[in-house]
């Protein structure tokens, strides 16, 4: 029987600025099972990264603050732990691959030393053992001559190799959960495929649960089992990956899928969702997607929809208020 390893309930994260309160994550709930890959998708500015940083309690304060909800990891609420207890989990049991490996790696230390740091801190390893493990991790992520690479500085490595080093750092302590925030951003197609294959292989070898943050639905189709679609700080749809691609329910999900280029069809112009994500300081009164939605009606403009259950999934749309198929056939 599959065990639940992470349960996020009604998470709220806000940033307090001179111009007002920015509600970046608003009442977000989801779960993650052991050995599962969960994808969180949506446009830039939808709250994906802030959600992942909240799980690790890495929201900078000030101006950011987790203002509500619970984050249960193996039954313990991470929001109630003291910082010392949280440090023992962060990077050890729950680890993260950050965006932009060039800026995430410290330019004045070798990559081997940066991998060693978490091993010394979390695993109480001596320097010699930690160096041996760091070389093993570099080899594991497919970098040739790992002994030499361990003594390289970040600027001596290509973008793809730096991304592999970030994965090696994240997996060094054999975490139970790996959060991958846009792990293939700015990489060419060949390197993207290598990184995805690497993550899939490592998941099978270590049985690590993965939360994949991305806006690339092609990647989601390859490696995820379940998908959460976020818009304007909220979850608007959650379902198994096959259901999302074969029968999307929320108009925003439909728009994302229609935006994908079709290889087997001639397209003079790619589809795009009109408008942009609203400012977190001034969300629309009703459904937050209503100003951009082709199927919006009066109720959408005035009243905020809940997250309705429909055919084994959840969707935040008034079309599915009764949980039936009346809103189907959107593609």
C-alpha positions in Angstrom: 0.0 0.0 0.0 1.4 3.4 -1.0 2.1 5.7 1.9 1.5 9.4 2.0 4.8 11.3 2.7 3.7 14.9 2.4 0.4 16.6 2.9 0.0 20.4 2.4 -3.3 21.8 3.7 -4.6 25.3 3.0 -1.2 26.8 2.6 -1.1 30.6 2.5 2.1 32.7 1.9 2.1 36.5 1.6 4.6 39.3 1.1 4.2 42.5 2.9 5.3 45.5 0.8 5.0 49.3 0.9 2.4 49.0 -1.9 0.3 46.4 -0.1 0.0 42.7 0.8 0.9 40.3 -2.0 -0.9 37.0 -1.6 1.4 34.7 -3.6 0.0 31.4 -2.4 -3.7 31.4 -1.4 -5.3 28.3 0.2 -3.2 25.7 -1.7 -3.6 22.0 -0.8 -2.0 18.9 -2.3 -0.4 15.6 -1.3 2.6 13.5 -2.3 2.9 9.7 -2.0 6.1 7.7 -1.6 7.9 7.1 -5.0 5.5 9.5 -6.8 6.3 12.3 -9.2 3.9 15.3 -8.8 4.1 18.1 -11.3 3.0 21.7 -10.5 2.4 23.7 -13.7 1.3 27.2 -14.7 2.5 30.4 -16.1 5.2 32.5 -14.5 3.8 34.4 -11.5 1.2 31.7 -10.6 2.9 30.8 -7.2 4.7 27.6 -8.1 8.1 28.5 -6.8 6.7 30.2 -3.7 4.8 27.1 -2.9 7.9 24.9 -3.1 10.0 27.4 -1.0 7.2 27.4 1.6 7.4 23.6 2.0 11.1 24.1 2.9 10.3 27.3 4.9 12.7 29.3 2.8 10.5 32.3 2.4 12.6 35.4 3.2 11.3 37.3 6.2 10.8 40.2 5.8 8.9 40.7 3.5 7.5 37.2 3.1 5.6 35.1 5.6 3.7 31.8 5.7 0.4 33.1 7.1 -1.7 30.0 7.3 -2.1 26.3 6.7 -0.2 23.1 7.6 2.7 21.2 5.9 2.7 17.6 7.2 5.8 15.6 6.5 5.5 12.0 7.7 2.8 13.3 10.2 4.9 16.2 11.6 3.8 19.8 10.8 6.9 21.5 9.5 5.4 24.9 10.3 5.5 24.0 14.0 9.2 22.9 14.1 11.9 25.1 15.5 14.5 26.3 13.0 17.1 23.9 14.3 14.8 20.9 13.7 13.9 22.3 10.3 17.6 22.6 9.3 18.0 18.9 10.1 15.2 18.1 7.5 16.0 20.8 4.9 18.7 19.4 2.4 18.7 16.1 4.2 15.2 14.5 4.1 13.7 17.2 1.8 16.0 18.7 -0.8 15.6 21.1 -3.7 17.1 21.7 -7.1 17.0 25.5 -7.5 16.5 27.5 -10.7 19.5 29.0 -12.4 22.4 26.8 -11.3 25.0 29.5 -12.1 23.6 31.8 -9.5 22.7 29.0 -7.0 26.2 27.7 -6.9 28.8 29.6 -4.9 31.4 30.9 -7.4 34.3 30.9 -4.9 34.1 27.3 -3.8 34.7 24.1 -5.9 31.7 22.1 -6.7 33.1 19.1 -4.8 33.3 21.2 -1.6 29.8 22.5 -2.1 28.5 18.9 -2.3 30.6 17.9 0.7 29.0 20.7 2.9 25.7 19.0 3.3 27.3 15.6 3.9 29.4 17.0 6.7 26.5 18.9 8.2 23.7 16.3 7.9 25.6 13.0 7.8 28.4 13.9 10.3 31.0 12.6 7.7 34.6 13.4 7.9 36.2 15.4 5.1 37.7 12.4 3.4 34.5 10.3 3.5 32.5 13.3 2.3 34.8 13.9 -0.6 34.5 10.3 -1.6 30.7 10.5 -1.5 30.8 13.8 -3.5 32.8 12.1 -6.2 30.4 9.2 -6.2 27.5 11.6 -6.6 29.2 13.4 -9.5 29.8 10.1 -11.2 26.2 9.1 -10.5 24.8 12.1 -12.4 26.9 11.2 -15.5 29.8 13.6 -15.5 33.0 12.1 -16.9 36.3 12.3 -14.8 34.4 13.0 -11.5 37.7 13.2 -9.5 38.8 16.2 -11.7 35.3 17.7 -11.8 35.1 17.8 -8.0 38.0 20.4 -8.0 36.4 22.6 -10.7 34.7 25.9 -9.9 31.2 26.6 -11.3 32.4 28.9 -14.1 34.5 26.0 -15.5 31.5 23.9 -16.2 28.8 24.1 -18.9 25.2 24.9 -18.1 24.2 21.2 -18.4 27.1 20.1 -16.1 26.2 22.8 -13.5 22.6 21.5 -13.5 23.9 18.0 -12.9 26.0 19.3 -10.0 22.8 20.8 -8.5 21.1 17.4 -8.8 24.1 15.8 -7.2 24.0 18.2 -4.3 20.3 17.7 -3.9 20.6 13.9 -3.8 23.8 13.6 -1.8 22.0 12.9 1.5 19.5 10.6 -0.2 16.4 12.7 0.5 12.9 11.3 0.7 11.5 14.2 -1.3 13.2 16.0 -4.1 11.8 19.4 -5.2 12.9 20.2 -8.8 12.2 23.9 -9.7 12.5 24.2 -13.4 15.4 21.7 -13.7 15.7 22.1 -17.4 15.4 25.9 -17.8 17.8 27.5 -20.3 19.2 24.1 -21.4 19.2 22.9 -25.0 16.9 20.1 -26.0 19.6 17.4 -25.9 20.7 18.3 -22.4 17.0 18.6 -21.3 16.5 15.0 -22.4 19.6 13.8 -20.5 18.5 15.6 -17.3 15.0 14.1 -17.4 16.4 10.7 -18.1 18.8 11.1 -15.2 16.0 12.2 -12.8 13.8 9.2 -13.8 16.7 6.8 -13.3 17.6 8.2 -9.9 14.0 8.0 -8.8 13.9 4.3 -9.7 17.2 3.6 -7.9 16.5 5.6 -4.7 12.6 5.5 -4.6 12.7 9.3 -4.1 9.4 11.2 -4.3 9.6 14.2 -6.7 7.8 17.5 -6.9 8.5 18.9 -10.4 7.9 22.7 -10.8 7.6 23.6 -14.5 5.6 25.4 -17.2 6.7 22.8 -19.8 3.8 20.4 -20.3 5.9 18.2 -22.6 8.1 17.4 -19.6 5.1 16.7 -17.4 3.8 14.2 -19.9 7.1 12.3 -19.8 7.7 11.8 -16.1 4.8 12.8 -13.9 2.0 10.7 -12.5 -0.2 13.5 -11.2 -0.5 17.2 -12.0 -1.6 20.3 -10.1 -2.4 23.3 -12.3 -1.9 26.7 -10.5 -3.2 30.1 -11.5 -2.9 33.3 -9.6 -1.8 31.6 -6.4 -4.6 29.0 -6.4 -5.0 25.4 -7.5 -7.5 25.4 -10.4 -7.3 21.7 -11.3 -5.7 18.6 -10.0 -5.8 15.1 -11.7 -3.8 12.2 -12.9 -1.5 13.2 -15.8 -3.4 11.1 -18.4 -6.7 12.8 -17.5 -5.2 16.2 -17.8 -4.0 15.6 -21.3 -7.0 13.5 -22.6 -9.8 15.5 -21.0 -8.8 18.8 -19.4 -11.7 20.5 -17.5 -10.7 24.0 -16.4 -10.6 26.5 -19.2 -7.1 27.6 -18.1 -5.8 24.0 -18.4 -7.4 23.8 -21.8 -5.7 27.0 -22.8 -2.3 25.7 -21.7 -2.7 22.6 -23.8 -4.0 24.4 -26.8 -0.8 26.6 -26.7 1.3 23.6 -27.4 2.5 23.3 -31.0 1.0 20.4 -32.9 3.6 18.4 -34.9 1.1 16.7 -37.1 -1.0 19.8 -37.9 -0.2 22.9 -39.9 -0.5 26.0 -37.7 -0.1 29.5 -39.2 -0.3 31.0 -35.7 0.1 29.4 -32.2 -2.8 29.7 -29.8 -2.3 32.0 -26.9 -4.4 32.9 -23.8 -5.3 36.5 -24.1 -4.2 38.8 -21.2 -1.8 38.1 -18.4 -1.8 36.7 -14.8 -3.4 39.4 -12.5 -1.3 41.1 -9.9 -1.4 39.4 -6.5 -2.1 42.8 -5.0 -5.4 43.2 -6.9 -7.0 39.9 -7.8 -10.4 39.9 -9.6 -13.5 39.7 -7.3 -14.8 36.4 -8.7 -12.9 33.7 -10.5 -9.4 34.9 -11.0 -9.2 33.6 -14.5 -12.5 35.1 -15.6 -11.0 38.2 -17.3 -9.2 35.9 -19.7 -11.7 33.1 -19.9 -13.7 32.6 -23.2 -16.5 30.8 -21.3 -16.9 33.2 -18.4 -20.5 34.3 -17.4 -21.9 36.7 -14.9 -21.4 34.4 -11.8 -17.7 34.0 -12.7 -17.2 37.8 -12.5 -18.8 38.2 -9.1 -18.4 35.1 -7.0 -15.3 33.1 -6.3 -15.6 29.3 -7.1 -14.6 26.6 -4.8 -12.6 23.5 -5.7 -15.3 21.0 -7.0 -14.9 17.3 -7.1 -15.5 15.9 -10.6 -14.8 12.4 -12.0 -12.0 11.6 -9.5 -10.3 15.0 -9.8 -10.8 18.6 -8.6 -11.5 21.7 -10.6 -12.1 25.3 -9.6 -14.7 26.4 -12.1 -18.4 27.2 -11.9 -19.0 25.0 -14.9 -18.5 22.0 -12.6 -20.4 23.2 -9.6 -22.6 20.1 -9.7 -19.6 17.8 -10.3 -21.1 16.5 -13.6 -20.0 16.7 -17.2 -22.0 19.8 -18.2 -18.8 21.7 -18.8 -17.1 19.0 -20.8 -16.0 19.0 -24.4 -13.8 22.1 -24.1 -11.1 20.8 -26.6 
